[in-house]
Amino acid sequence: MIKVEALSDDFRWVAVNNYTDNDYNQLINEEGVTDEMLGYATDRHERGRLEYDAKSAITTLIFDVVTKNIDEGTYTAQVSFMLVEHTLLTFTTDHTDFVEDMLADVIDADWEKVQHPIDYIFDVMYKLSRQYFQAINAINKDRQNIQSKMRKQIQRSVILQLMELETTLVYFLTSLKTNNDMLQSLKRFAPIKLSTTQKERLDDIIVEAQQGLEMANIASDIIGRVSNAYSNILDNSLNNTMWLLTIFSIVLTMPNIVFGFFGQNVDLPFTKNPFGWEITVIIAIGLCALTIWLLRRNSFRK
């Protein structure tokens, strides 16, 4: 779906949500978008990047944002901003359509002060960069709750929850790195002449992106260490269980040997002794005790 709004006498905003092949002709023929740039802007597998077509003077900024997918959880998705002469185009989906609302709020608040659509883009990017802080803090809170539960009882299911948090952070780290690279490229981007105010605003966005990257790295490192620690605890618990079962199996082998020996249909010691059964039990217990003593002496547990 395509919506067109006049930002001023000189600039227009074309909002493209859930791009389909039916929108192709309008964007190519009426808005002057090239096929190559349209491919970059609508590719959902693209990461944060800056593209420029010198022939058509089209600039495309692809920015990764935090998105909440009910089926998949909290991950990231790309939003594209495109500058075509005096037109600002945005490309969003159902998971990122909140960016349109954010941009509309920025336009309503500052439309009299803004000299160029890049100002709108910078304001939105600044807010989108700060959204990573909230998402990472939420992950840290979930991790702390998981640790509180694991102090009482360590379960495999809780390890899986930590793995899910770590997977989410991998998406965040990848997106934050590509966003930061794109912003650094934009800082050196010659075709767009930024004013002093715009350069300062871009520096602010870069600072936020770098801070988010550092937070994500720290959170990922902590979760990785916690997950490894609890995995080691579970492994040690399993080792102790296997050690105990091994001891039982070795010790209980002795009575089987004794009883199996005296169960043969041949002449054996104590066959006619009235205390033969008791003597047999004592021999079995004695062998069990001897086995335990030998295992302890040889530090079997080590």
N, C-alpha and C positions, 0 to 999 in steps of 0.2 A: 504494500500500500504506500502511496506517495502523497505527502501533504506539502503544500507550498505556502510560505508565509513571507511577507515583506518585512525585512528588518529595518530598512530605511529607504530613502529615495534611491540609494545606490546599491544596496545589498539585498539579497533574497536568501531564504533558508528553505531547502528542499529536504524533507525528512523521509527517508525510505525505511520502512519497517517490513521485515520478512520479505525480502526481495524475491521476486519470481521472474520467470521468463517474460511474462506479460509487461513487466516494467522496463524491459530492455530497450524497446524502441523509443519510449519517451525520454529515457535518460541519454540515449545516444543522439537522437535527432533533435530534441528540444533543449536539453541541458548541455550539450556539447561534451559529454563524457566519452572518453576513448574506451575501446573494448578492453585494452590491457589494464587500464586503471580500474575499470569496473570489475575485472576479474580479481584484482588485488583486494578491492574494498568488500567484495561479497564472499570471498573465500573464508569459510569458518575455521579453517585450519591454519590461517596465517597468524604469526606472532607479531608483537609490536615492532613496527618498522616505519621508515620514512621513504616514500617514493616520489619521484618528480619526473614529469614528462616535459622535456625542454621544448619540443615542437608545439605542443598544445598549451604549455604553461599551466599544467594541472599538478597540484600538490596533494598527495594522499598521506594522511597520518593514521596509522593503525595503532590503537591503544588497548591493552588488555585490562579488563575490569573484573572486580569480584562479582560473581553472580550466584544466586541461590536456585539450584535445581532440586525440586522436591524428590525426584526419582534418584538423582545421582549425588546429592549433597552440595556442599559449598565448593565451587571450583571457580575457574575464570573463563571469560569469553572475550572475543575481540569486538571493538567498536571502531568504525572507520569515520574519519572526518576528511572531506575532500573540498578543496578550494578550486573553483573553476571561474576565472575572471571575477565577476561580482556576485558569485553564488557560493553559498556554503551548503554542502550536502552531507548528511549524516546517514549511516547505515547501521541499523539495529535489528534485533530479533525479539522474540517474546521474552527471552531471558535477560535482555539488555535494554528493553524499551524504557526503563527508568531513566536512562541517560537523556532521552528526549525531554522528559519532564524536568530534569535537572537543567538542561539547556534552556528550556522555555522560561524557567524561573530566573535564570541569569539574564536572559534577554529582557524580561519584564522589569527587572530591577535596575539594569544599567544601559538601557537602549539609548538614552540621551548622551551618555558619556563615551560609549564605545566608538572608536574610529575605524576599526577593522574587525572582521569576523574572527581573526586569530585571537582577539581579546576574549571572545566568548569561549573559544576552544581552551585557552589557558585557564580560565576560571573553572571550567568543567573538569579539566584534567587535574587541577589542584584538589578538587573535592573527591574525585575518583581515586587519587593517590592516597588520600587520607582514609578512605574506606578500608584499605588494607590493614590499617592499625586496628580497627574494630574487629575485623575478621581474625587477625592473629591473636589479639587479646582474648577473643572467645575460645580459640583453640587452646591457649594457655590455661584458661579457666577449666575447660573440659579435661585437660591433662591433670590438673590439680585434683579435680573430683575423682578421676580414675585412680590416682595415687592414694587418695584417702580410702577408697574401697579396697585397694590392694594391700593396705596395711593390716586389714582384718583377715582377708582371704585372697590368695592369688589364684586366678583362674585363667584358663586359656582364652576365654571370650574377651577378657579385659585386654590381653595382649593384642587381640585382633582390633579392638577399638583404638589402641595406640597406633597400630599400623594404618588405620584409616586416617587418623589425624596427620600422620607422617606423609601419607599420599597427598592429602590436601595441601600440605606445605610445599611439596614438590611442585605442584601447579603454581602456587604463589611465587616460589623462588624463580621459576622459569619466566613467568609473566613479568615480575619485577625487574629481572635482568634485561629482558628485551625492551621493556618500557624505558629503563634507564639508558640503554644504548640508543633508542630512538630519540630521547630528549637531548642526549649529548650530540647526536647528529643534527638535530634541529638547531642547536646552539651555533653550529658551524655552517648552517644552511644559507648559502649566498642569495638564492633567488628571492627570499622573503627578507626585506629590510626591516629589522625589528627596532623599535624605538627604545630609548633607555628604560622607560617604564616596563615595556614588554620584556626586555632582557632580564630585568629584575624579577618579574613575575615568573619567567621561565626558570631562573635560578632557584626560586622558591619551590617550584614543582620538582626540580632535580633533587633538592635537599629532601623533600618528602619521599620521593621514590627511593633514594639511597637509605633513608632512615627505615623505610618499610622493608628494604632488602636486608638490612642488618637485623631487624627484629625477626624476620622470617628465618634467617640463618641461625640465630640464637635459639629460637623456638624449636627448629628442626634438630639442632644439636642436642638440646635437652631431651626431647622426646626419643631420639635415637639412643641416648645413653640410658634413659629410664627403661626403655623397651629391652635393651640388651641386659640390663641388670636383672629385671624380672624374669627374662628368659633363662638367665643363668641360675636364678633361684629355683625355677621350675625344673631345670635340668638336674640340679643337685638333689632336689627332692626325689626325682625319678631314680637317680643313681642310688640314693639311700634305700629306696624301696626295693630296687633290684638286688642290692647288697644283702638286705634282710632276707629276701626270698631265697637267695643263693645259700645263705647260712642255714636256713631251715631245710632246704633240699639236701644239703650235705649231711647235716646232723641226723635227719630222719632216714637217711640211707642205712645207717648202722643197725637200727632195729630190724629193717627188712632183711639185711644180710644174716643176722643172728636167727631170726625166726624162720627165714627160708632154709637155713642150714639145719636147724633142729626139726624142720618139717619133713625131712627126707624119710623114706621108708627103709631105713637101714639102722643097724645098731649104732647108737650114739651115746656119748657120756650123759649121765644123769637120767637115762631113760627109765631106770627102775627106782630112781631116788624119789621118795615121797615129796621132796621139795624141789623137784626138777623144774617145774614151771616158774617158781620164784627165782631159782638160780638163773634161769634163762633171761628173765626180766632184768635181774641185777646186772648180768653181763651186757645186755643191750644198753641199759642206763649208763653203765661204766664206760662203754665204748663211745656213747654220745658225749659224756663229760670229757673223755680224753680228746675227742675230736674238737670240741669247743676250746679246750686248753691249748691244743696245738695251733688252732687258728689264731687265737689271741696272742700266743707267743710269737708267731710269725707275722703279726700285724697285718692280718688279712685285709682289714678295712682300708689300709693305706694303699 
